[in-house]
Amino acid sequence: MFARLREDIGVVFERDPAARSTLEVLACYPGLHAQWFYRLAHWCWLRRLRFLARFVSHLGRFFTGIEIHPGATIGRGFFIDHGMGVVVGETAEIGENVTLYHGVTLGGVSWRKEKRHPTVGDHVVVGAGAKVLGPITIGAHSRIGANSVVVKDVEPHSVVVGVPGRVRHRAGALVEDAQHEDLQHNVLHDTTMELLQQIAARLDAVEAELVQEEIHLDAQKVVEQNGYQGPWGI
């Protein structure tokens, strides 16, 4: 238990430069407190103490503003930064070294008792206010931009931005360092601008084609009016 506690504190120091002391982390980090409530609730849930599990989870929500269903599955190295408004559904599965910011929802889109929440791979960062909905899979080492709405599977090493979320593969060398998570969820593609640039490039190409066609038509009109004036006088 104490080894896991030290691991939890270490994760906070790794991913939050604002953390200054162990006492501060223990006393002032609701994301850490929410994990402890979740573990107790999950322990009860696995032993079919369902009401007790939900009650413990409810207490965790009351004290931290973070709602994690006791039926969810969460890996090691999980970190919730700030945390207010985070919701993790019953059938959600979260891999190792995942980071969630405040306002994130891992939600369901079905009333059936089935897998209805997302599966989040290892080393994923989900930006503030993002909504990941349905039994979809977020590939490892991906970043979800703030306020994005993701409703389709995301391949590993991708960046997602927009409503609905548009997926772009990450360019350049892929750094997979579990000790130093890539938290730069502000480094995102401007998908709207990309589409506008594609449209502008296509319009330029079409206009160039039209200019060539107009030149060709003008030449034909001259031939029709004056006749062919070639070297053989045909």
N, C-alpha and C positions, 0 to 999 in steps of 0.2 A: 504493500500500500504506500509506504513512504518513498519507495523507488519511483512509483508512478507519479506521486506528488511532485517529486523533484523533476521528473521529466516534464510535467505540465508547466511548472514554473520556468524551466529552461526554454520551452517553446515560446512563452511570452517574451522572454528576454531576446530571443532570436528574431522575433518579428515585430516587436514594438519598441522603437528607440526611446519612447517616453517612459518605459519602465526603469525605475532607478534603484529599487531595493526589493528584497524578497518580501518584507513586511507589506510594502505598498501593493505588490502583486497579490498577495494572499487576501488583503483586506479590500482592495478597490477595483478588482477586475471581474465584472459580472459575467463575462464570457467563461472565465475559469469556474466561477460558482455554478453556472448553468451546467457545465460538464459534470460537476460532482453530483448535482441533483439528478442529472440524466443517468449516471451510472447506478445510483441507488434505485431509481425507478426502473431501469432496464433489468437490474438484478431481480426485482420483484416480478417484472413482466415475464421473464423467462421461467419463473417458478409458478406462473399462472395466478399470481396475486394481482389480478388486473385492476381492481378498484384501488388498492394501495399504491400500485404503480402510477395510475393516473393522478391520484391525490398528491403524491410526491412531485410529479411533473407539474401539477398545478401550483404547488407551493414554489417550485423553481421559477415558474412564469411570473408569479406574484412578486417575488423578490428581485428578479433580474430583468424582466421584460423580454425574456427569451423563451420561446416555447419549443421544446424538443419532445416529440412523442416518445414514450418509453419503448415502443416497438421498433424504432429506427436503429440502424446499425452504423456505428461510427468507429473509424480506425484510429490509430495512434497519431500523435502530432497534430490533432485538430485544434484550430485556433479561431475564436470569434472575437473580432476587434470591435470595441464599443458595444455592439450586440443588440441594442434596443430594437425591437420589432422583428427579430429573426424568428422564422418559423420553419421547423423541420418535420415533415409528415411521417406517418407511421411506417410506411414501406420504403422510406428513403434509405439509401445505402451510400455512405461516405467513406472514401478511401483514406489513405495515410497522408499526413502533412497537407491537409486541406485548410484553406483560410476563407472565412466568410466575414463580410463587413455588415454593418447595421442595415436593417430593412430587407435582408435577403429572405426569399421564400422558396423552399423546396416543396412545391405543392402538388396536389393530385388533381386529376380531371375526370374522375369516375366515381360513381356511387357504389360500384361493385366491390366485394371483398376480394381484392386481387392486388397484384403489384401495380400501384397507381402513382408512385412518386419516383423522382429521378434517382439514378445511380451516378455518383460523382467519383471520377477516377482520382488517382494519387496526384498530389502536387497541383491541384486546381485552385485558382483564386477567383472568387465570385465577388464582384464589386458591389458597392452600396446600392440598395434598392432593387437589385436584379431579381427577376422572377423566373425560376426554372420549373416548368410545369409538365407533369405527365411522366409516364414510365420511360423516359428517354435516358440516354447515356452521354455523359460529358467525359470525353477522353482525357487521359492523363496529360499533365503539363499544359493545360489550356487556361485561358483567362476570359472571364465573362465581364464585359464592361458594365459600369454603373447604370442602373435603370433599364437594362436590356430585358427583353422578354424572350426566353428561349423555349421553344416548343418542339424542336427537332433534334435528333442526335448530332453530337459534335465530335468530330474526329480528334484524336490526340494532337497536341501541339497546334492548337487553333486559337484564334481570337474571335470573340463574338461581340457584336455591338448592334444596337438598334432595336426597333419594335416593328415587326417581329425581328428577332435576332438574326443577323446575317453573319455567316461564318467566313473567316479569312484565315489561310494558313500563315503561320509566323515565318517571316523571312530571316535569312542569316543563320549563323551557327546556333544550335540548340544546346543550351546549358542546362544540364540536369544535375543540380546540386541540392541534395536534400537538406543540407545544413543551412543553405542560404536561399530561401524561397524567392522566386521572382514575383514580387508584389506590385510590379509596375502595371497595374490595371488601368492606368491613365494613358498608356502607350497603345492607342487603338487606331484602327482604320476609320477614316471618314467615308463611310459607304455611300452617303448621299452625294458627296463631292466626286467620288469615283464614278458613280453612274452619270453625273452631269458631264464629266470629262469625256466619258465614253460616247455620250450622245453628241457632244461638241465635235469630237474627232470624226464621228460618222457623218455629221452635217458638212464638215469641211471636205470630206472625200466625195460626198454626193454633189456639192457645189462645184468642185473641180471637174467631175464627170460632166456636169451640165454645161460648163464653159467649153469643154472639148466638143460636146455634141453641137453646141451653137456655132462654133467655128466650122465644123464639118458641114452643117446645114447651110451656112452662109456661102461656103465654097460651092456647094451643089447648086444653089440658086444662081450664082454667077455663071456657072457652066450652062444651066438651062436657058438663061437670058441671052448670053453672047455666043453660045456654041463653044465647042472645044477648040482651043487655040494652040494646040500642041505642035511639035516640030513637023509633023506630017500633014497638018491641016485637015485632020479627019473631023 
